[in-house]
């Protein structure tokens, strides 16, 4: 089962970063590929509309102590299944800034594992690069 983990350090407090990215419905606010997010009435699922068409349905699995949530992808056009992901924001040990970590593991369907890993790394990297831009890096 392939696993992808990417992270970036930001010169902002964990709380201020979490205010932007921490909500389960927050991806359109900081990820440039997501044009719109719609939550289910109970808030446990969201449908992400991707620029250029297509959609991804995700389910909120857990919210952790501090600044973290995990989710599962229920429907996607990405040739993978059993996707489990998490986003976490942790303050740096020195108190200056924070670390944002985005991770996921999944099974591929009709593509080699390395191709799927590159795709997910690209999605994560675009989001993390945009966060760096938003927070002034």
N, C-alpha and C positions, 0 to 999 in steps of 0.2 A: 504494500500500500504506500504510494508516494506521499511524502510530507514536504510542505513548503513553509518556511519561516523567514520573514524579512522584518527588519526593524530600522528605525531611524531615531536619532537623537534630535530633540528640538529645544531651542533656548526659551522655553516658556514653561510655566508651572503645569503640573499634571492636571490640576483642576481646570485651568483655562483651556487646555487641549481637550479634556474630556467634555467640557461644555460644548465644544464644536462637534466632536466625533462620537460622543458616548451614547447617544440615544440610538435605539434600534432603528429609528426612522431617519437617521442623520446622514446617510451616505450621499444623498444629492447635495448636501451642503459642502462636502469636501472632496468627493470623488468625481473627477471630470467626465467619466464615462457614463455615469448614472444620471439620467435626465429627470427622473421622477421616482418617488417611492410612495406606495400606498399601503397602509397598515390595515389589517383585519380589525373588525370591531373590538375584539378583545385584546388587540395589540400583540398577539403571539406570532403572527405571520406578517410578512411584507412581500409585496411584489415590486421588484426593481425593474424599471423600464430603462433599457440600454440605448444610448445614442445609436442611430442607424437601424433600429428595430430589434425586436426580441425582448424577452423578459425572463427574469429569474425569480423563483418563489423561494423564500427562506423562512425558517421557523426559529424563533428565539428559544434557545435551550436553557441557558442559565445566565444569571447575572451574578458576578462574584463580588467578594469584598473589595473595596477600593474601586478601581476603574477598570472593569472587565465585563465582557459578555461573550457567550458562545452561541453558535447558531448552526443549523443544518440547512443544506440546500435540498429542497424537495423537488424542484423542477428547474431545468436549465438547458441551454443549447450548447453546452461546453463539452459534450462527449465524456462525461464522468458521472459517477454515482457514489452514494454513501459519503458525501462531502460533509465534513465536520470542521468548522472554523472557529476562530476566537480573535478578538481584538482586545488588547490591554494597553493601558497607559500607566507607567510607573515613574515616580519621581526618581531623579538621579540621587545617588548616595551623598553627593556634596551639596544637594539642595538647589543646584543651579540647573534648571531645565528638567526634561523628562525623556523617557524612552517610550516610543510607540512600537508595539510588536503586533504583527498580524500573522497568524499561522493557520494552516489547514492541512487536512489529510483526506484522501479520497481514493477511489478505485477508478481506473480508466475503463472505457468501453471499447471504442474502435480506433484508438490512437496509441502509439507507444507511450510508455510512462514518461520518458524524457520530453516528449512534445507537450504533454499535458502539464508537466512541471514548468516548462518555459512559459506556457500560456498563463498559468496562475501567478508565477513570479512577475510577469509583465503587468497583470491586473493590480497586484499588490504594489509594485514599484510605481506605477502611474499615480496611485492614490497617495503613497508616502511622499513622492516627489511634490505632489500638489500641497500636501500638508507643510512640507518644508518651505514652499513658496509662500503660503499663507502666513506662516510664522516667521518669515523674514530671513530664510537661509538662501 
